[in-house]
Amino acid sequence: MNMHSTSRRGALMALTLVLAPFAAMAQPRERDDGQFRILQARYGTARHNVDVTRRLQELARADGQIRISNKTFGGDPDQGVGKTVRIFARGPGGRTRTFEYAEGDVIDGAQFVGWGTGRWGQSGYRGGWGRDEERGGGDSGEYRIVQALYGTKEHNVDVTARLRELARADQTFRLGNDTFGVDPDRGRGKTLRIQARGPDGQTRMFEYREGSAVDGSRFTGWGRGDWGQDGQHVGWGATPRR
């Protein structure tokens, strides 16, 4: 090998080292921060639901957040009834888990592997609409929380975000001013009112007085705390139901 060939090869190697970082930057990067890889998505009710995995892939590629509605998925699989999206996904341990989002909720894809690329979805997979035992985090209830208010009719505050924190930490807790870090109406007995949407799409209220315990088992997705994030305000005034 002559000196000219050796010099040229050395120059090429040096150029390769210089350009390598830029080539890596040019490669499309998959948004891969999540823990769960989506297998399938279904939209509707237990009685009537449809596979919307492909549509969800299209939406995920276009935008990181998706609001659930009939318009979003191009149809109404069960007219006159409140609908949900159920996303079946596999976690790092290989176990399948179901995530549920009601109409009006926003799906944040940050928890799903490769969300923005849309390169997920397993052909032929069917999680089964009714398999609540896979959903983890105290998710066997039938009511999905929309908003939580604490106080009295005259003076109350939105404690939805704080309730989510408590739910993630413990399924049952006892109410008091210390629980929510606020006393919205001094000298008066206060209550927690939870507004939740039932399987029929209607909003119902649940009331808990100071000193009582809140058992989250009746609320969908309680332990995950992925509810009450769409900014809805139902208000204090409706008659509560236990």
C-alpha positions in Angstrom: 0.0 0.0 0.0 1.5 3.4 -1.1 1.6 6.5 1.0 -1.1 8.1 -1.2 -3.7 5.3 -0.5 -2.9 5.4 3.2 -3.4 9.1 3.4 -6.7 8.9 1.5 -8.0 6.1 3.7 -7.1 8.1 6.8 -8.9 11.2 5.5 -12.0 9.1 4.8 -12.0 7.7 8.3 -11.6 11.1 9.8 -14.5 12.4 7.7 -16.6 9.5 8.9 -16.0 10.3 12.5 -16.9 13.9 12.0 -20.1 13.2 10.2 -21.3 10.3 12.4 -23.0 12.4 15.0 -24.9 14.4 12.4 -26.0 11.2 10.7 -27.4 9.9 14.0 -29.2 13.2 14.5 -30.8 12.9 11.1 -32.3 9.5 12.0 -36.0 9.8 13.0 -36.3 9.2 16.7 -39.2 7.2 18.2 -41.0 8.8 21.1 -40.2 5.9 23.4 -40.5 7.2 26.9 -43.6 5.2 27.9 -43.7 1.8 29.7 -46.6 0.2 27.8 -46.8 -0.9 24.2 -50.3 -0.7 22.7 -51.8 -3.9 21.4 -55.3 -2.8 20.5 -57.8 0.0 21.0 -61.6 -0.3 21.1 -64.3 2.3 21.3 -67.9 2.0 22.4 -69.7 0.1 25.3 -69.6 -3.4 26.6 -72.6 -4.1 24.4 -71.4 -2.5 21.1 -67.7 -1.6 20.5 -65.4 -1.4 17.5 -61.7 -1.7 16.8 -60.2 1.8 16.5 -56.5 0.8 16.6 -55.7 2.0 13.1 -57.5 5.3 13.6 -55.7 5.8 16.9 -52.4 5.2 15.1 -53.2 8.0 12.6 -54.2 10.4 15.3 -51.1 9.6 17.4 -48.8 10.4 14.5 -50.5 13.8 14.0 -50.9 14.9 17.6 -49.7 13.8 21.0 -53.1 14.4 22.7 -56.5 13.1 21.5 -59.9 14.0 22.9 -62.4 11.2 22.9 -65.7 11.7 20.9 -67.7 10.0 18.2 -66.3 12.5 15.8 -62.7 11.6 16.7 -63.4 7.9 15.7 -65.8 8.6 12.9 -68.9 6.9 14.3 -71.2 6.1 17.2 -71.2 2.4 18.0 -73.9 2.6 20.6 -76.2 5.6 20.2 -77.6 7.3 23.2 -75.1 5.7 25.6 -71.9 7.1 27.1 -68.9 5.5 25.4 -65.3 4.9 26.3 -62.0 4.0 24.6 -60.3 1.0 26.0 -56.6 0.6 25.2 -55.0 -2.8 25.7 -51.3 -2.6 26.3 -48.4 -4.8 27.4 -46.1 -3.6 30.2 -42.4 -4.1 30.8 -43.2 -7.3 32.8 -45.2 -8.8 29.9 -48.5 -8.4 31.6 -51.4 -6.9 29.7 -53.2 -3.9 31.2 -56.2 -2.0 30.1 -56.5 1.8 30.1 -59.9 3.4 29.9 -60.9 6.9 28.7 -64.5 8.2 28.7 -66.0 10.6 26.2 -64.5 14.1 26.7 -61.3 12.7 28.2 -57.9 13.4 26.7 -55.5 10.6 25.9 -51.9 11.6 26.7 -49.7 9.2 24.8 -46.6 9.8 27.0 -47.2 6.6 28.9 -47.1 4.4 25.7 -44.0 3.2 23.9 -43.6 4.7 20.5 -46.8 6.7 20.6 -45.9 9.4 18.1 -44.7 6.9 15.5 -47.8 4.9 15.5 -45.8 1.7 15.1 -47.8 -0.4 17.5 -50.9 -2.5 17.5 -51.0 -6.3 17.3 -53.0 -7.8 14.4 -55.8 -10.0 15.6 -55.4 -9.2 19.3 -58.7 -8.9 21.3 -58.4 -8.0 24.9 -62.1 -8.6 25.6 -64.1 -5.6 26.7 -65.1 -7.0 30.1 -61.8 -8.1 31.5 -61.6 -5.6 34.4 -59.3 -7.8 36.4 -56.4 -6.8 34.1 -56.8 -3.1 34.7 -55.0 -2.7 38.0 -55.2 0.1 40.5 -58.7 -0.5 41.9 -60.4 -0.3 38.5 -63.4 -2.5 39.0 -65.9 0.3 39.7 -68.6 1.5 37.2 -68.4 5.2 37.8 -65.7 7.5 36.3 -64.9 10.6 38.3 -65.3 13.9 36.5 -64.7 16.3 39.4 -64.4 16.5 43.2 -65.4 19.5 45.3 -64.8 20.0 49.1 -66.5 22.4 51.4 -70.1 23.6 51.7 -72.7 24.8 49.3 -71.7 28.5 49.9 -67.9 27.9 49.9 -66.2 25.0 48.2 -63.0 24.3 46.3 -62.0 21.9 43.5 -59.9 19.1 45.0 -59.8 16.8 41.9 -56.0 17.0 41.5 -55.4 16.3 45.3 -57.9 13.4 45.2 -56.0 11.9 42.3 -52.8 12.0 44.4 -54.5 10.3 47.4 -56.1 7.7 45.2 -52.7 6.7 43.7 -51.3 6.3 47.2 -54.1 4.5 49.0 -57.5 3.1 48.0 -59.2 4.2 51.3 -58.6 7.4 53.3 -60.5 9.5 55.9 -61.7 13.0 55.2 -60.7 16.2 57.0 -59.3 19.7 56.3 -55.8 18.2 56.6 -56.6 15.7 53.9 -57.0 18.5 51.3 -54.8 21.2 52.9 -57.6 23.7 53.1 -60.6 24.8 55.1 -63.0 26.5 52.6 -65.7 27.4 55.2 -64.4 27.8 58.8 -66.6 26.8 61.6 -68.9 24.7 59.5 -69.0 21.0 58.7 -67.8 20.2 55.3 -68.3 17.4 52.8 -66.5 16.0 49.7 -68.7 15.8 46.7 -67.5 13.5 43.9 -69.2 14.0 40.5 -68.9 10.8 38.4 -70.2 9.5 35.0 -72.0 6.2 35.1 -72.2 3.5 32.4 -75.3 5.1 31.1 -73.5 8.4 30.5 -75.4 10.2 33.2 -73.6 12.2 35.9 -74.1 11.2 39.6 -72.9 12.6 42.8 -71.4 10.9 45.8 -71.2 12.7 49.1 -68.8 12.0 52.0 -68.8 14.0 55.3 -65.8 15.0 57.4 -64.4 12.0 59.3 -65.8 9.5 56.9 -63.7 7.1 54.7 -63.7 7.2 50.9 -63.5 3.8 49.3 -62.4 4.1 45.7 -63.5 0.6 44.7 -66.7 1.9 43.1 -64.8 4.3 40.8 -63.2 3.3 37.5 -59.5 3.7 37.3 -59.3 4.9 41.0 -55.8 3.7 41.8 -54.3 5.0 38.5 -55.7 8.5 39.1 -56.1 9.1 35.4 -59.5 10.7 35.7 -60.9 14.2 36.1 -58.3 15.8 33.8 -60.5 17.4 31.2 -61.4 20.5 33.1 -65.2 19.8 33.4 -67.1 21.6 36.1 -70.3 20.0 37.2 -71.1 22.2 40.2 -72.2 21.7 43.8 -76.0 21.9 43.5 -77.3 18.5 42.4 -78.7 16.0 44.9 -76.0 13.5 45.9 -76.5 9.8 45.5 -74.7 7.1 47.6 
